[in-house]
Amino acid sequence: MISRLLSTPRRRVAAVLTVTSVVVAFGSWALWPVHDSSCVVYSGAYVPMNAAKAEVEAAMQRAYDKALADGACGPKRARFHNWTE
């Protein structure tokens, strides 16, 4: 079955590219920095429904920075930084 799948050079290249893209996708997902799950931040600011995405993200970042400075939240971390604990 596997020998038929990899029988031609085109199929081998396609298989290698597929496996590589899966590894890269999982690696980027696993290493993407995330907030601590116990940290929920509400901006408390009025942002209109039709506001630009950058404006909404800026309001959320300001609220997170304030919570971080107040000690309510921890800094971003890798997704699996403490999976051995």
N, C-alpha and C positions, 0 to 999 in steps of 0.2 A: 504494500500500500504506500509506504513512504518512498520507496524507490520509484514508483510511478509518479508520485507528486514532484519529485526532484529530478525527473528524467531528462529534462531539457534545460539548457542554460537560462532561458527566459524564466522558467518556473523557479529555478534556483535563486535567481536575482530577486524575483518577486517574493519568495519566501524569506530571504535574508532581509529585505527592506521591511516586510511586514513585522518580523520579529524585532527588528531594530526600532521601528516606530512604537511598538507596544512597550518595549523596555524604556524608551525615552519618555513616553507619556506617563507611565507609572512612576518613573523616577522624578519627573517634574511635579507630579501630584504629591508624591510623598515628601518632597523637600520644600514645597511651597510654604512660606511662612504663614502661620495662622495665629489667631488670638486664642487666649485661654478660654476654654468652654464655659467657665464660670463668669466670664466678663461679658455682660450685655450692656451696651452703651446706647442711650437715646440722646439725640442731639439737643432736644428741647427747643430747637429753633424752628421757626416757620419756614418751610420750603414749599413753594407752590408745586402743584402736580405737574405743570409743564416746564419745570425748571430743567436746566441743562444737567446732564449727568455729572459733569465736572463740579457744578455748584453743590449738588447733593453729596458727592464724595468728599468735597472740601468741608462741608458741615459735619459729616460723620468723622472725618479725620480730626477736626478741631475738638469734637466731643471726646474722642478717644484720647487725644493728647492731654486734655484736661483730666480725664479719669486716671490716666497713667501718672500724671504729676501729683494727683491727690492720693495715689496709692491704692485705688480701687481695682486696678487691673495690672496685670503683668505685661511685659513686652512680648512682641510677636516671637514665635519660636518655630522650629521645624516641626512638622506634624507628628513625627515619632521620636521626639527627643528623649522621652522618658519611658519608652516601651519596655525596657528591661527591669524597671522598678516594680 
